[in-house]
Amino acid sequence: MSKWLLDRLFEAGDQAEPRFAFQGTVNWMRALAEVVNGGACADDKLNDLYARVQRRPVNREADTLVFENTMMALHNLSSLKSMNKDVEDKYDICRSAIISWYYSIYFSASAMVAASSGSIQETHTATAKVWQSDIAEKELIPYPFNLLLTSLVSNTADAEIAAYRGANRFDLNDRAYDNETAHGALVSYLKGTHGYKKWETEERVRTSRDFKALGVDNFRTKAAREVRDHALEKGQVNFLIQAFRYRGKANYRDSIFLSYGDNNEAIIEKFIQDLYDVAIGFIRATSHYCSRRVERGTWAEFVEDISDNSRLSIDSVVLEI
């Protein structure tokens, strides 16, 4: 069958092959959901993980940020719930579902940051950076959300990726059906995100004053590599950064891969459910953490208020601890 639009896009230049872009998108979420649905975010495991989290001194302003961001996360989770329940053709909403999924993750992570240090970040990238230092590096988020890279320098990142991978040889080409296949896909996406962030940083370095002063156009010289590696050392990868990249691919790049060409209706149907399941798991984890940090008794008051006054269709039980 002729694909007129696809031919036009390839003719214009940088366009991802829809089949591979689609495969990576649905398989990463399938891997995350496989782990979450296997009990990674069950209450008993979260209770163990956060058992030593101490309540901080009362900080009403920061607590208000926690509650506000959690409410925003709940709103986006409610959107995902309705997309699963009320939409007949999931192709119509698959791109919008990714956006709702991302914001359920982003606002939940922002609530964690507010519960940890009370800091307010102006950009999504800045939030991800603080979330890594405040939460991920302190092992305050469960697997599969805890995979991270401490640097974008290839030697460091490659060693960390190899440690995660071990003897596992599965990747994003494999659709997860157990923990082993899921882990392989998760490490594969982590590696891909490192490659993307490394490229992005290198492109930014090329336009910097220090690089231009060298009078070169590549990183073959020692001086050029030092300028590049200085920037790469400051970089990192964590779940929030991966989620941000994931949203960007759906919202800005790879424009037709989700809803054009081959009929993958059954996979898309499962994909929308996976988005919801993963968001639930992340919000359960963040709720456990935040409830232990805010002023004693206020989390229960918050959940009760949501139950009484929220007009969202989703039950506030997802926030109960």
Secondary structure, DSSP 4 states (H G I P E B T S, - for coil): ---HHHHHHHHHS----HHHHHHHHHHHHHHHHHHIIIIIT-HHHHHHHTTTPPPPSP-HHHHHHHHHHHHHHHHHHHHHHHHHHH-S-GGGGHHHHHHHHHHHHHHHHHHHHHHHT----SSHHHHHHHHIIIIITTT-S-TTTT--BS--SHHHHHHHHHHHHTT----TTSPP-SHHHHHHHHHHHHHHHHHHHHHHHHHHHHTSHHHHTTT-SSS-SHHHHHHHHHHHHT--B-HHHHHHHHHHHHHTSSTTTTSSSS--HHHHHHHHHHHHHHHHHHHHHHHHHHHHHSSTTHHHHHHHHHHHH---SS-GGGG--
